[in-house]
Amino acid sequence: MKMLVMEDEYVSRSVLMEILAPYGEVDPAENGKEALEKFQKSLESSERYDIIFLDIMVPEVSGQDVLRSIRAMEQQHDENALVTTKIVMTTALGDFNNVKTAFKQQCEAYLIKPLDRDKVVNTLQGLGLI
């Protein structure tokens, strides 16, 4: 499985990558701009990410905007695509508006920090990835 973790905080990014490492290849992104560049390259190389974890509050481009951009890029790349990259929002923001916005933009899951192995593994199982 190929995964991308967008998290600006080093410790949080490292912990999530360590949790995910047994399940496949994990690429880091420290901000929204870097995540979008890596996603674009994955589309062009046909080695797409199976799942992307997006923190909402990151520099350059917010997680909500990255989510919106990824969905637009997928649509532009393959208008008839039935399979999209699974996206999980990971954030300290549990307010209704952020949750609603994320699901409206077609994320598959929303995890409130702090993250732990059980939350992440349960999410991967729930999405049918492991």
RONU-458145 format. One record per residue: x, y, z of N, C-alpha, C in turn; residue in one letter. Coordinates in steps of 0.1 Angstrom, whole numbers, padded with zeros to 4 digits. Each point is the difference from the previous one (the first is absolute). Last residue first. Layout:
N
R,X,Y,Z,X,Y,Z,X,Y,Z,a $
...
This chain:
130
R,-0067,-0029,0049,0007,-0011,0007,-0010,-0010,0006,i $
R,-0016,0036,-0026,0014,0000,-0005,0009,-0010,0007,l $
R,-0049,0015,0006,0003,-0012,-0008,0014,0000,-0006,g $
R,-0023,0031,0031,0000,0004,-0014,0004,-0011,-0009,l $
R,-0001,-0006,0047,-0013,0005,-0004,-0001,0004,-0014,g $
R,0042,-0012,0018,-0009,-0012,-0001,-0014,0004,-0005,q $
R,0031,0035,0010,0004,-0008,-0012,-0009,-0012,-0002,l $
R,-0008,0024,0039,-0004,0008,-0012,0004,-0007,-0013,t $
R,0014,-0018,0041,-0015,-0002,-0001,-0005,0008,-0013,n $
R,0045,0006,0012,-0002,-0013,-0005,-0015,-0003,-0002,v $
R,0012,0041,0020,0005,-0001,-0014,-0003,-0013,-0006,v $
R,-0011,0007,0046,-0008,0008,-0009,0004,-0001,-0014,k $
R,0026,-0023,0032,-0013,-0006,-0001,-0009,0009,-0010,d $
R,0044,0016,0012,0000,-0012,-0009,-0014,-0005,-0003,r $
R,0001,0050,0013,0007,-0011,0006,-0001,-0012,-0010,d $
R,-0006,0059,0005,-0002,-0013,-0007,0007,-0011,0007,l $
R,-0023,0048,0020,0012,-0007,-0004,-0003,-0014,-0007,p $
R,-0027,0029,-0019,0013,-0002,0007,-0003,0001,0015,k $
R,-0035,-0015,-0039,0003,0011,0009,0013,-0004,0007,i $
R,-0021,-0015,-0050,0005,-0004,0013,0004,0012,0008,l $
R,-0031,-0017,-0045,0004,0012,0007,0005,-0004,0014,y $
R,-0012,-0021,-0054,0000,-0002,0014,0006,0013,0006,a $
R,-0008,-0004,-0047,-0006,-0013,0004,-0001,-0002,0016,e $
R,-0004,0046,-0035,0010,-0008,0008,-0007,-0013,0004,c $
R,-0019,0038,-0028,0002,-0014,-0003,0012,-0006,0006,q $
R,-0022,0045,0004,0011,-0001,-0010,0004,-0014,-0003,q $
R,-0032,0007,0033,-0006,0006,-0012,0010,0000,-0011,k $
R,0015,-0013,0042,-0008,-0010,-0006,-0007,0005,-0013,f $
R,0025,0031,0025,0009,-0011,-0005,-0008,-0011,-0007,a $
R,-0023,0036,0021,0007,0004,-0012,0008,-0011,-0005,t $
R,-0022,-0007,0041,-0009,0000,-0011,0007,0004,-0013,k $
R,0025,0001,0039,-0003,-0014,-0003,-0010,0000,-0013,v $
R,0012,0042,0018,0011,-0007,-0006,-0003,-0014,-0005,n $
R,-0033,0024,0024,0002,0006,-0013,0012,-0007,-0007,n $
R,-0011,-0013,0045,-0010,-0005,-0010,0003,0006,-0014,f $
R,0040,-0006,0037,-0012,0008,-0001,-0008,-0005,-0013,d $
R,0044,-0014,0018,-0011,-0009,0000,-0013,0007,-0001,g $
R,0056,0006,-0006,-0012,0007,-0002,-0012,-0009,-0001,l $
R,0047,-0011,0003,-0005,0002,0013,-0013,0007,-0001,a $
R,0019,-0035,-0038,0000,0014,0005,-0004,0001,0015,t $
R,0004,-0030,-0050,0005,-0002,0013,0002,0014,0006,t $
R,-0027,-0026,-0044,0004,0012,0007,0004,-0003,0014,m $
R,-0001,-0031,-0046,-0003,0000,0014,0005,0014,0006,v $
R,-0011,-0027,-0051,0006,0011,0008,-0006,0001,0014,i $
R,0007,-0034,-0048,-0006,0002,0013,0007,0011,0007,k $
R,-0003,-0004,-0054,0008,-0002,0012,-0007,0002,0012,t $
R,-0028,-0017,-0041,0008,0012,0003,0009,-0004,0012,t $
R,-0032,-0024,-0042,0008,-0002,0012,0008,0013,0003,v $
R,-0028,-0003,-0037,-0009,-0005,0010,0008,-0002,0013,l $
R,0007,0031,-0047,0006,-0007,0011,-0011,-0004,0010,a $
R,-0001,0026,-0043,-0008,-0011,0003,0004,-0009,0011,n $
R,0024,0040,-0015,-0014,0004,0002,-0009,-0012,0004,e $
R,0053,0010,0004,-0008,-0011,-0005,-0015,0003,0004,d $
R,0033,0033,0007,0009,-0010,-0005,-0008,-0012,-0007,h $
R,-0022,0037,0022,0007,0004,-0012,0008,-0011,-0006,q $
R,-0020,-0008,0041,-0010,0002,-0010,0005,0004,-0013,q $
R,0029,-0003,0037,-0004,-0013,-0004,-0011,0001,-0011,e $
R,0015,0040,0019,0010,-0006,-0008,-0004,-0014,-0005,m $
R,-0028,0022,0030,-0001,0006,-0013,0011,-0005,-0009,a $
R,0000,-0015,0045,-0012,-0005,-0007,-0002,0006,-0014,r $
R,0035,0016,0027,0003,-0014,-0004,-0012,-0006,-0008,i $
R,-0004,0044,0019,0009,-0001,-0012,0002,-0014,-0005,s $
R,-0024,0007,0041,-0008,0005,-0012,0009,-0001,-0013,r $
R,0022,-0011,0040,-0011,-0010,-0003,-0008,0004,-0012,l $
R,0031,0031,0017,0007,-0011,-0007,-0010,-0011,-0004,v $
R,-0016,0036,0025,0003,0004,-0013,0007,-0011,-0008,d $
R,-0008,-0007,0046,-0013,0001,-0007,0002,0004,-0015,q $
R,0038,0000,0029,-0005,-0013,-0004,-0013,0000,-0007,g $
R,0030,0044,-0005,-0006,-0008,0010,-0005,-0014,-0004,s $
R,0043,0029,-0017,-0014,-0003,-0005,-0006,-0008,0011,v $
R,0041,0024,0012,-0001,0001,-0015,-0014,-0002,-0005,e $
R,0013,-0019,0050,0004,0011,-0008,-0003,-0002,-0015,p $
R,-0032,-0024,0037,0014,-0001,-0005,0004,0013,-0008,v $
R,-0044,-0025,0026,0008,0012,0002,0015,-0002,-0003,m $
R,-0030,-0036,-0007,-0007,0011,-0005,0008,0013,0001,i $
R,0018,-0051,-0009,-0003,0009,0012,-0007,0012,-0006,d $
R,0001,-0050,-0023,0002,0015,-0001,-0003,0007,0013,l $
R,0012,-0051,-0027,-0004,0006,0013,0003,0015,0000,f $
R,-0009,-0041,-0039,0007,0012,0004,-0006,0005,0013,i $
R,0002,-0048,-0035,-0006,0008,0011,0009,0012,0004,i $
R,0009,-0028,-0038,-0012,-0007,0004,-0007,0008,0011,d $
R,0033,0019,-0040,-0001,-0002,0014,-0013,-0008,0003,y $
R,0024,-0004,-0048,-0008,0009,0008,0001,-0005,0015,r $
R,0026,-0005,-0046,0002,-0007,0013,-0008,0008,0011,e $
R,0005,0013,-0047,-0010,-0011,0001,0003,-0009,0013,s $
R,0020,0044,-0015,0008,-0013,-0001,-0009,-0012,0000,s $
R,-0019,0044,0004,0008,-0001,-0013,0008,-0013,-0002,e $
R,-0024,0010,0041,-0009,-0002,-0011,0007,-0002,-0013,l $
R,0026,0010,0038,-0006,-0014,0000,-0010,-0002,-0011,s $
R,0018,0043,0005,0010,-0010,-0005,-0005,-0014,0000,k $
R,-0026,0033,0020,0000,0002,-0015,0010,-0010,-0006,q $
R,-0002,0001,0047,-0012,-0006,-0005,0000,0001,-0016,f $
R,0034,0022,0024,0002,-0014,0000,-0012,-0008,-0006,k $
R,-0003,0047,0004,0011,-0003,-0010,0002,-0015,0000,e $
R,-0030,0017,0032,-0005,0001,-0013,0010,-0004,-0011,l $
R,0015,0002,0045,-0010,-0011,-0002,-0006,0000,-0014,a $
R,0028,0036,0013,0008,-0012,-0002,-0009,-0012,-0003,e $
R,-0021,0041,0012,0006,0001,-0013,0008,-0013,-0004,k $
R,-0019,0005,0044,-0010,-0003,-0011,0006,0000,-0014,g $
R,0033,-0012,0041,-0010,0010,-0002,-0009,-0004,-0012,n $
R,0034,-0029,0016,0000,0010,0012,-0010,0011,-0002,e $
R,0006,-0054,-0016,-0001,0013,-0006,-0002,0010,0012,a $
R,0017,-0056,-0011,-0004,0011,0008,-0002,0013,-0008,p $
R,-0006,-0056,-0010,0007,0012,-0004,-0005,0011,0009,d $
R,0001,-0057,0000,-0006,0012,0006,0009,0012,-0004,v $
R,-0012,-0056,-0013,0009,0011,-0002,-0007,0013,0005,e $
R,-0017,-0046,0022,0005,0004,-0013,0009,0011,0000,g $
R,-0020,-0023,0039,-0010,-0003,-0010,0004,0005,-0014,y $
R,0025,0006,0043,-0001,-0014,-0003,-0010,-0004,-0012,p $
R,0007,0047,0014,0012,-0006,-0007,-0002,-0015,-0002,a $
R,-0029,0033,0025,-0004,-0004,-0013,0011,-0009,-0007,l $
R,0006,0020,0043,-0012,-0008,0001,-0003,-0007,-0013,i $
R,0035,0032,0002,0004,-0012,0006,-0012,-0010,0001,e $
R,-0008,0043,-0016,0007,-0007,-0010,0005,-0014,0006,m $
R,-0022,0031,0028,-0009,-0006,-0009,0007,-0008,-0011,l $
R,0027,0022,0032,-0008,-0010,0006,-0010,-0006,-0010,v $
R,0026,0036,-0015,0008,-0012,0003,-0008,-0011,0006,s $
R,-0020,0042,-0006,0002,-0006,-0013,0008,-0013,0002,r $
R,-0007,0026,0038,-0013,-0006,-0005,0002,-0007,-0013,s $
R,0037,0024,0017,-0003,-0011,0008,-0013,-0007,-0004,v $
R,0013,0040,-0023,0009,-0011,-0002,-0003,-0012,0008,y $
R,-0034,0037,-0021,0007,-0002,0013,0008,-0013,0000,e $
R,-0028,0014,-0037,0011,0009,0001,0008,-0002,0013,d $
R,-0028,-0033,-0035,0000,0004,0014,0012,0010,0002,e $
R,-0023,-0037,-0037,0002,0014,0001,-0002,0005,0014,m $
R,0010,-0049,-0027,-0004,0006,0013,0004,0015,-0001,v $
R,-0010,-0046,-0034,0006,0014,0001,-0005,0005,0013,l $
R,0006,-0052,-0026,-0007,0009,0009,0008,0014,0000,m $
R,-0008,-0054,-0025,0008,0013,0000,-0008,0011,0007,k $
R,0004,-0058,0001,-0009,0012,0000,0009,0012,0000,m $
